[in-house]
Amino acid sequence: MVVSVNESEQVLISIVTVVYNGEKYIEDTIKSILNQTYKNVEYIIIDGGSTDNTLNILKKYEKEISCVVSETDDGIYDAMNKGVARCNGSLIGIINADDYYVEGAFDLIIKAFSKSKEKTKLVIYGDMNLVNQDDRSVIRTKNAVAWKMIFGMSLNHPSVFVTRDIYANHSFSTDYKMASDYNLLLTLYLYRYKFIKIKYILTEMRAGGVSELMSRTTKAEEKAVKLDKLGRICYFFSEFILKIKKSMK
């Protein structure tokens, strides 16, 4: 699956997966990448020193994975930064070990990238299904809208691809445990980077992941991000609008 940039004029996509003791679902994630019809992909896995069967599963696919790093880290965002630092692709996507890409997702990303006049400071994103852990039946579709990020995390991080140049100036802050992806994407939006919406489902996420289990922490950190990036006046105005919208339902 993995080819070099010199082998083709096609755009190289880099995918990063962060995992720790993910033996239950990591193989689904790997297969969803290997089975994409778009093949100019490098795949980087950052393992946090798993003690279950994760490393044996990774070894099974070692010829098809570009890079595997297994060592302790300072949390999920530290691991993501490690993965991004190893990426060579023009576009970078990050997907966790219990999520997976739908068939044809990379073709849609490349099509949007090719059509865009801008090839830097670019964020391409799509929708995502939340699915049942076991049978992968769809619970609901999470539609992504960039401008709604002033109210909270309205994008689906597994369905987001950014150009590699972005990470030269921005990284995931390790000050947050759950909301650093929101912090980064809101920053890019406020800096007026170009956001392109693909009106298709790109990924599926299993319900009951870390972000759901730590929802209280996530909400608290999202509030901290908004206060930091928007300022107190804009923050309270956005909260006021949210209350009005909820009261109208």
SVG drawing of the C-alpha trace seen along z (x, -y; Angstrom):
<svg xmlns="http://www.w3.org/2000/svg" viewBox="-39 -41 50 52">
<polyline fill="none" stroke="black" stroke-width="0.4" points="0.0,0.0 2.7,-2.5 4.4,-4.2 6.9,-7.1 6.1,-10.6 8.6,-10.1 6.9,-7.0 3.8,-9.0 2.7,-12.5 -0.3,-11.8 -0.7,-13.6 0.7,-11.7 -1.7,-11.3 -0.3,-10.7 -2.5,-9.0 -1.7,-8.9 -3.2,-6.6 -2.6,-6.9 -3.3,-3.7 -2.9,-2.3 -4.1,1.2 -6.4,1.1 -6.4,4.8 -10.2,5.0 -10.6,2.6 -7.2,1.6 -7.3,4.1 -10.6,2.6 -8.8,-0.8 -5.8,0.6 -7.9,2.4 -10.0,-0.7 -6.8,-2.4 -5.3,0.5 -8.5,1.1 -8.9,-2.4 -8.9,-2.6 -6.5,-5.6 -3.1,-4.0 -0.6,-6.9 -0.7,-6.7 1.8,-6.5 0.5,-5.2 2.1,-6.0 1.1,-4.4 2.1,-5.8 1.6,-3.2 1.8,-4.3 3.5,-1.2 0.5,1.2 0.6,4.3 -2.2,6.2 -2.1,7.9 -1.9,4.5 1.8,4.8 1.3,8.4 -1.5,7.1 0.7,4.2 3.4,6.7 1.0,8.6 0.8,5.6 4.3,4.3 5.0,4.5 2.1,2.2 2.6,-0.3 5.2,-3.0 6.2,-3.6 5.4,-2.2 6.6,-3.9 5.9,-2.2 6.9,-4.1 5.3,-5.9 4.0,-9.4 2.5,-12.4 -1.1,-11.8 -3.0,-11.5 -2.0,-14.9 1.7,-14.4 1.4,-11.1 -0.4,-12.9 2.4,-15.5 4.9,-12.6 3.0,-11.1 2.6,-14.4 6.3,-15.1 7.0,-11.9 4.5,-12.7 5.7,-13.5 2.3,-13.8 0.8,-17.0 -2.4,-16.1 -2.5,-14.7 -5.4,-12.9 -5.6,-11.5 -7.8,-8.6 -8.0,-6.9 -7.8,-3.1 -11.6,-2.5 -12.6,-4.5 -12.3,-3.7 -12.6,-5.3 -15.5,-4.5 -14.8,-3.1 -13.6,-5.7 -12.9,-8.4 -9.5,-9.2 -10.7,-9.6 -13.1,-12.3 -10.4,-14.1 -8.1,-14.1 -10.8,-15.3 -11.5,-18.2 -7.8,-19.0 -7.3,-18.9 -10.2,-21.3 -9.0,-23.8 -6.9,-26.7 -5.2,-26.9 -2.8,-24.1 -1.6,-25.4 -3.4,-26.5 -6.2,-24.3 -8.6,-22.2 -10.8,-19.6 -13.5,-18.0 -16.6,-15.8 -19.4,-14.1 -19.1,-11.1 -21.4,-8.3 -21.6,-7.4 -22.0,-3.6 -22.7,-0.8 -19.5,0.7 -20.2,4.3 -22.4,4.5 -21.4,1.1 -25.0,0.1 -25.5,-3.6 -26.7,-5.4 -26.7,-8.9 -24.8,-11.0 -22.7,-13.9 -22.9,-16.6 -19.9,-19.0 -20.2,-22.8 -17.1,-24.9 -18.7,-28.2 -20.4,-26.6 -17.0,-26.0 -17.6,-29.3 -20.2,-27.4 -18.2,-24.2 -16.5,-21.4 -18.7,-21.1 -16.2,-19.2 -15.4,-15.5 -11.7,-15.2 -11.3,-11.8 -13.0,-13.3 -10.6,-16.2 -7.5,-16.5 -5.1,-19.4 -2.2,-20.4 1.2,-19.6 2.4,-23.2 -0.2,-24.0 1.8,-21.9 4.9,-24.0 3.2,-26.7 0.6,-24.9 0.6,-21.7 -1.7,-20.0 -1.4,-21.6 -0.6,-19.2 -2.3,-21.5 -5.6,-19.9 -6.6,-16.2 -9.6,-16.1 -10.1,-19.4 -6.7,-20.1 -8.2,-19.2 -10.9,-21.7 -8.3,-24.3 -6.3,-23.7 -9.2,-23.8 -10.8,-26.8 -7.5,-28.6 -7.2,-27.8 -10.8,-29.0 -10.2,-32.3 -7.0,-32.7 -9.2,-32.5 -7.6,-29.4 -9.6,-27.9 -12.1,-25.2 -13.7,-23.0 -16.7,-20.8 -17.2,-17.4 -20.8,-16.6 -20.2,-12.9 -19.6,-10.7 -15.8,-10.0 -15.5,-8.1 -17.4,-6.1 -16.7,-6.3 -17.7,-3.7 -19.9,-5.0 -18.4,-4.9 -14.9,-6.1 -12.7,-8.2 -14.3,-11.5 -17.7,-10.3 -16.5,-8.7 -14.8,-11.9 -17.6,-14.2 -17.5,-16.4 -13.8,-17.1 -14.4,-17.7 -17.1,-20.3 -14.9,-22.1 -12.0,-22.2 -14.1,-23.4 -15.3,-26.3 -11.6,-27.1 -10.7,-27.1 -13.6,-29.4 -12.7,-31.8 -9.1,-31.9 -9.7,-32.2 -12.9,-34.2 -12.5,-36.4 -15.1,-36.8 -17.5,-39.0 -17.7,-36.8 -17.8,-33.7 -20.8,-34.9 -22.6,-36.1 -22.1,-32.6 -23.5,-31.0 -26.5,-33.4 -27.2,-32.4 -27.0,-28.7 -29.5,-29.1 -31.9,-30.9 -31.6,-28.1 -32.2,-25.4 -35.3,-27.2 -36.8,-27.3 -36.6,-23.6"/>
</svg>
